[in-house]
């Protein structure tokens, strides 16, 4: 039983390394980043980003900056 527990604990290390590697690859493969998106927004280029679809009637392109008023 002790050998089983030790083996399982030692298998945690490569499992965590693989998970970290996969996460790193996914994050690095994603286009752009928050800084690039902010620069594009300030320069007026780009497609509006998340939450701000074209033709939505929101001039800022983001719902986060629009003040919410109760009906």
Legacy VTK file of the C-alpha trace (Angstrom):
# vtk DataFile Version 3.0
C-alpha trace
ASCII
DATASET POLYDATA
POINTS 71 float
0.000 0.000 0.000
2.865 2.354 0.821
4.470 1.712 -2.586
1.157 2.464 -4.324
0.817 5.810 -2.506
4.412 6.784 -3.273
3.980 5.846 -6.939
0.787 7.902 -7.192
2.443 10.895 -5.512
5.410 10.673 -7.887
3.044 10.568 -10.869
1.630 13.921 -9.787
4.827 15.664 -10.928
4.736 14.722 -14.644
0.971 15.224 -14.689
1.332 18.784 -13.429
4.160 19.470 -15.870
2.018 18.270 -18.782
-0.945 20.375 -17.633
1.264 23.454 -17.295
2.766 22.844 -20.734
-0.643 22.485 -22.385
-1.898 25.665 -20.698
1.216 27.557 -21.772
0.834 26.447 -25.385
-2.843 27.407 -25.462
-2.198 30.859 -23.992
0.725 31.504 -26.346
-1.273 30.344 -29.381
-4.108 32.787 -28.735
-3.824 35.859 -30.962
-3.108 39.175 -29.316
-3.357 39.914 -25.649
-4.806 42.494 -23.308
-2.088 45.048 -24.079
-2.426 44.644 -27.832
-6.213 44.896 -27.549
-5.944 48.095 -25.496
-3.541 49.627 -28.013
-5.812 48.658 -30.912
-8.812 50.118 -29.078
-6.980 53.392 -28.438
-5.893 53.588 -32.074
-9.429 52.914 -33.260
-8.629 49.702 -35.101
-10.032 46.255 -34.521
-13.448 44.689 -34.518
-14.776 45.825 -31.166
-13.608 42.809 -29.201
-15.569 40.732 -26.727
-18.990 42.030 -25.775
-19.136 44.767 -28.382
-20.493 43.482 -31.644
-20.796 45.806 -34.608
-24.121 47.555 -35.016
-25.020 47.175 -31.384
-25.505 50.895 -30.836
-22.813 51.213 -28.183
-20.236 53.754 -29.253
-17.456 52.626 -26.916
-17.459 48.992 -28.056
-17.643 47.689 -24.491
-20.630 47.129 -22.246
-18.455 47.541 -19.163
-18.205 51.324 -19.544
-21.894 51.930 -20.254
-23.755 53.174 -17.191
-26.630 50.969 -16.145
-29.845 52.768 -15.286
-32.840 51.031 -13.726
-36.018 50.945 -15.833
LINES 1 72
71 0 1 2 3 4 5 6 7 8 9 10 11 12 13 14 15 16 17 18 19 20 21 22 23 24 25 26 27 28 29 30 31 32 33 34 35 36 37 38 39 40 41 42 43 44 45 46 47 48 49 50 51 52 53 54 55 56 57 58 59 60 61 62 63 64 65 66 67 68 69 70
